[in-house]
């Protein structure tokens, strides 16, 4: 049986222009692209990317931003020993630096700019304000295609999102925008949702999301926490502290130590759980 030759994508688009007229809306463009995929002129991955690029023009920053409650920030007056643990635990590369108030973003701290601290024995003279980078502010209504163009022009990778009153609303990164086009971009520090909320760091240390259901935590760590009063391991930890703990605070519960790796004034979000060494 003789195989029917495939029409090239170029010829297919040319024929559309001649015989069917030009598309007049984004929905028509999407229809034509899906038709091209059915004709095997483009594969499913290429179709997904092209549809994502079209969709970005209809989306705003508020649709994808990381909300204020989930931001990992440092304070302008903090010393390295006060913020390094949360920076390492978060595995992010950029961090908003706050001033006197939580709405006062003074700059962006790049994790790579802290590498010199490794060689310094005395960090008493270190000041964050000496190394922070300028901050870019964008309104939550800005369209993503415009933001992506600005990211490329300025070579920035992060912008702080402000609300209509000028208050801090969240942040958005170039990766967040690109993921709307090409899909999720995972790195070695991302949690796999299929792996629940627990990531093993070494033989005795785990990074655990505070929202991990108690049932899942008990199964993973062979614990016997009751599910009657709290739904998550974060609730158990806060209850044992008797208050909302600060970052870097830790508490021993049974055979494990629970250190607050990330959180804010309203909630904790990430725990560093370490198995205590058993004494002989």
Secondary structure, DSSP 8 states (H G I E B T S, - for coil): --------HHHHHHHHHHHT----SHHHHHHHHHHHHHTTSS-HHHHHHHHHHHHHTT-BGGGT-EEGGG---EETT--HHHHHHHHHHH--SEEEEE-SSTT-EEEEEEGGGGGGGGG-S--TT--GGGT-B---EEETT-BHHHHHHHHHHHT--EEEEE-TTS-EEEEEEHHHHHHHHH-----TTS--GGGTTEEE-SSSEEEEETT-BHHHHHHHHT----SSS-SBHHHHHHHHHTS---TT-EEEETTEEEEEEEE-SS-EEEEEEEE-----
